[in-house]
Amino acid sequence: NPPVWRLIKQADESNAANIDNEAMGEMEELVVSVQGIVIRRDQLPPFASKISPKSQSLRYLRQGVSITGLGTTSFANAIESLKKIYVIFSRSIGSTKLQSGTPTSMFGDYPTIDTSNRYFTVKKPGHREQEHAFGVDIDPSGALSGLLGAGYYHGEDNIVRYYERTTDNQGDPRYLPVAPVKMQVGDIVEIQMSLIAVPLREGQYKMSSVLRGVTLMDGQYT
């Protein structure tokens, strides 16, 4: 299968697209943080659907969120940064092979950033990556856990971490683990995501993002 390309952080602090493989070695994946307002959270856990272990859609099951800045300068800058990252991938893969577009859409007149992460990874021959169990906040009914073992696993690359920003007695920020169900439409959050280019048919690629974490910054409006 064609490889996935990832955005990595080099020792000299510059960024480069690099072919993904089982052994990333000393390379560090670049994780981007963006703050915004949740406008869609229908893909966030807990997972409650029923699905057959034989379903072809297993590999596409995912948790995700969409945010917008409603016209803020900082969010507009984040959108521009995604366009610059697109150029990095384009120069590495080839402009004729990378489809146009970044992982964004529109909410009325305002741009959004849409990011998600699959619950499962397909097991490859010689698979050695550590497998992780689903937490009760993610899979309270055990529906996802019951799908493991059929050629799929839940690995480190599939994990999304959820936090809430609070302050201690001295007013210093603290980040505490929280159940994803606490994230609601209208909340101000910070998302952490990595950027990839995934292979399509006929040698084409598409830029996408992988959700790594969501931090609840302010939920007073929901």
Salt bridges, closest charged atoms under 4 A:
GLU13 OE1 - LYS9 NZ 3.52
ASP20 OD1 - ARG6 NE 3.06
GLU29 OE2 - ARG6 NH1 2.70
GLU29 OE1 - ARG212 NH2 3.24
GLU80 OE2 - LYS83 NZ 3.23
ASP114 OD1 - ARG40 NH2 3.29
GLU131 OE2 - LYS123 NZ 3.45
GLU131 OE2 - HIS127 NE2 3.06
GLU156 OE1 - HIS132 NE2 3.29
GLU156 OE2 - ARG161 NH2 3.07
ASP157 OD2 - ARG6 NH2 3.11
ASP157 OD1 - ARG212 NH2 2.78
GLU164 OE1 - LYS182 NZ 2.78
